[in-house]
């Protein structure tokens, strides 16, 4: 029994060393992703995670999001928000954890795994828009800028889905939940005693679907 226990211990150490060696070779993960959300926005980001453990990584991403549909138009007597400012967009920084399971299924040379990526998204905390001043015929006669550094510029989110690993490349797809309010900064703008928030729909949580291509080295 002692010999059997000794052999099992040696096998366990060998497997652990092999797994650790593979993990050492794949400690870095770089990924490019795209996302569509229920807030009528599209999003692109570039991320990096350091896999400090085989199934746990820490890192961050930088990205950009923008509306593709308008949600209300702030306007009043003799003014309206400029055409170039009707849609909202922003750059962001997002620290996050990357959690991945061991292989659940093998398909030829590919490995299927589950993953989750909780994060904290931070937009640029400043908003500036141009307001078109109109003449009696509704034509623009001047432009005035209004800005704010107030409002909701950060949010918590989480991505979850499936990853297909082929050698050092992974293709991931899944669902994202976020508390991000894309109009969070715009709501605090005021012009001619009119709060922009009065023209926008109520704040809602954000749902989205994404696809990501990653490289592991």
ZIDACOR-V125284 format. One record per backbone hydrogen bond with DSSP energy under -0.5 kcal/mol. CO is the residue of the C=O (numbers start at 1). NH is the residue of the N-H. Records with the same first field share a line. If there is no record, write none. Layout:
CO=NH + NH
This chain:
1=5
2=6
3=7
4=8
5=9
6=10
7=11
8=12
9=13
10=14
11=15
12=16
13=17
14=18
15=19
16=20
17=21
18=22
19=23
20=24
21=25
22=26
23=26
24=27
27=51
28=217
29=49
30=215
31=47
32=213
33=45
34=211
35=43
36=209
37=40
40=68 + 69
41=37
42=66
43=35
44=64
45=33
46=62
47=31
48=60
49=29 + 51
50=52 + 58
53=56
55=100
56=53
57=98
58=50
59=96
60=48
61=94
62=46
63=92
64=44
65=90
66=42
70=72
74=81
76=78 + 79
78=134
79=76
80=132
82=85
83=86
88=67
90=65
91=124
92=63
93=122
94=61
95=120
96=59
97=99
98=57
99=116
105=112
107=110
109=167
110=107
111=165
112=104 + 105
113=163
114=101
115=161
116=99
117=159
118=97
119=157
120=95
121=155
122=93
124=126
127=148
129=146
130=82 + 132
131=144
132=80
133=141 + 142
135=138
139=135
142=133
144=131
146=129
148=127
151=153
153=123
155=121
156=179
157=119
158=177
159=117
160=175
161=115
162=173
163=113 + 165
164=171
165=111
166=169
168=216
169=166
170=214
171=164
172=212
173=162
174=210
175=160
176=208
177=158
178=206
180=182
181=184
183=187
184=152
185=188
186=189
187=197
189=196
191=194
193=195
194=191
195=198
196=199
197=200
206=178
207=38
208=176
209=36
210=174
211=34
212=172
213=32
214=170
215=30
